[in-house]
Amino acid sequence: MTKKSKALKTLHELKKFASNLRLAAEDWDVPWKNLISTMLSARTRDEVTIKVCNTLFKKYPTAKALANANLASVKKIIKPVNFYKTKAKNVIACARLLTKKYSGKPPLDFDKLIELPGVGRKTVNVFLSEMGKDEIGVDTHVFQLSRKLGWTKNTKPELIEADLKKLFPKKYWREINPVLVRFGRTYRGKKKDEILEKILLN
């Protein structure tokens, strides 16, 4: 079995073990909410982010409303997420630029998205994949599991992303982040290691 075929088999096995937990980037009614939620999810559990965003979007139901939001109000709402002070500023600034430049509709273009305040490479790729584009968002779960599974030896997210794109056919790129994140959120510690060992031995 080649390294590529083994990696694909492992991905399919991980998918069987992964739960159907909702991720922060998913299931919002308009794209700008997917983007903002993805921004806020960095270094924060998805369930916390989703709860915070439900409150945030109820108070500010449009990108324009969020663009005109009071900073102290946004800080108060998103306080449960990590780095909430910086994220509050970025969320408002991002909403302003989205409203001014794109009528509240995030462009489905990497180079344009990366220019938005508070939007990094991982956020762009997770958002684009959620919008149906073939991209791989490298977050903590993808970083750790990709190295543990021998899919990469790199430590820089952009290099890990490049390695994964070489290893997997393009049609599977969108699956990698959600499968690995769901698996990583469902299993921890010894249990996770036992499952990974079992998968790799098969």
N, C-alpha and C positions, 0 to 999 in steps of 0.2 A: 504494500500500500504506500503510495506516495505521501509526502508531507501535506500536500494540498488536499488530497482525498481524506486523509486521516483528520485534518483540521475541520473539514466539512462534516465528517461523521461525528466528531466531538461536539460541534455546534448543534447538530440535530439532537444529540443525547442531552445536552444541557437544556435544550428547549423543552424536553419531556419533564425534566425535574423542576424547571422554573414555574413559578406560580403565575396567576393572572392578575397580579397586583397592578393597579393603575399607576402610571408614571406621570410625573409633573408636566411633561411636554404634551400629554395626550388629552383628547376628549374635551377641548374647549370649542366654543361655537364660532369663534373667529380667529384668524391666524395671529393677530397681534397679542392675544391672550396666551397663545401657545408660546410665543417668543418671550413675553414678560415672565411667565411661569418658569420657563427654562432658565432664564437669567437668575431668578430668585432661588432656584433649586441647587445652585452650586454650593457644595459643602453643607447641604441641608437635606434631611430625609424627605422623600417625596410626599409622604402623608402630611407632614408639617407644611410643606410648600403649598399643596393643594388646598388645605384648610385656610391658610392665609390668603391665597389668591381668590378663593370664593368670597371672602369678606372684602378684599380689595376691589374686585370687579363688580361687586354689588354696589359699592359706594361710587365707583368710577366706571360706569358701564361702557364708555367709549374711550378710544385713544386720546381724543381731544379733551375729555373730562380729566383723564389722568395727567395729561400735559399741563393742565391748569391747576393741578392738585396742590394743596398746602403740604410743604415738606414735613412739618411736624405731624400732620395727620397720617401721612404715608408711613413715616417711621413708627408711629404707634401701632398701625395695623400689621406691619411686617416684622415687628420686633422679635417674634419667635424664630425667624430665619437667621442664620449666621451672617455676620458682617452687614447687619440691617441698615446701619447709618450710611455706609457707602452705597449699598444697593438702592436705598430710597432715592438718593440723588440721581443715580444712574437710570432708574426706572422712569422718573419724571423727565429727565433729559432725553431719554430714548423715545418716550411717548411724544415729546415736543417735536423731535426731528421726524418721527414717523408721520405726525400730523402735518407738519409744514412741507415736507418733501414728498411724501408718498400717500397723502390723504388717509393716513391711518392703516394702510395696507403694507406690511413688510414685503420688500422686494425678494423674489426667490433667486437671489444672486449673491454668491459668497462675498465678492469684493465690496458690494454695497452694504451688506449686512454687517460686515466686520468693522465698518466705519461708525456704526451706531454706538452711543455711549454704553459702556458696561457689557458689550457683546463681544465675547472672545471666540476663538476657533471652535472650542467644544460646543458652545451654545449655538453657533451658526450651523454646525454639522448635525446636531441633534434636531434643531428646528427644521432644517431642510429635509432631513430624512423623514420627519413627521409629515412634511408637506409632499412626500412622494418622490423626493430626489434621492439618488443613490450616493449616500455619504455615510461616514462612520464617526460618531462622536466619541472621543476618548475621555471618559471620566475616570474616577477612582476605581470603580469596579472593572472596567475594561482594561485599565492600566494593570491592575494586580492580577487578574485572571489570565490575560494574554501572556504575561511573563511566566506565570505559574504553569500554564499549559504548553509553554515552549513555542508560542506563536511569534514571539519577539524577544530580543535581548536588550532592546533599547529602553531608555528611561525618559526620553523626551516625547511628549504626547504626539507631536507632529510626525516623529520618526516611527512611533508605534502605529499611527494611522497609516503611514506609507507601507509598512510591513504587512499590515492586515489587508490592505488593498491589493498587494501582490499575491497574498496567500489565498484570498477568497474571490470567487467569481463575482462580478459586479452586482448581479441580481440578489446576492445575499448580504450586501453591505448594510442595508437598512435594518436587517435583523440583528446584527452583532451587538449593538448597544443595548436595545431592550432585552434581549435574551440574557446577556451577561449581567445586566443590572438587576433583572428579576431574580436570577439565580443567586447573585451576591446578597440581595436583600432577604431572600428566603432562608438561606443556610449560612451559618457562621461557624468559625472555629473548627473543632475536631470533626463535626458532622460534614462541613463543607469539604474538608480535606479527604475524608473517607469517600465521598461521592466522586470527587475529582479523580482519586486513585482508581476507583472502580471503572469509571468511564475510560480512563487512559489505558487500563489493562485489557479492555475488551477489544 
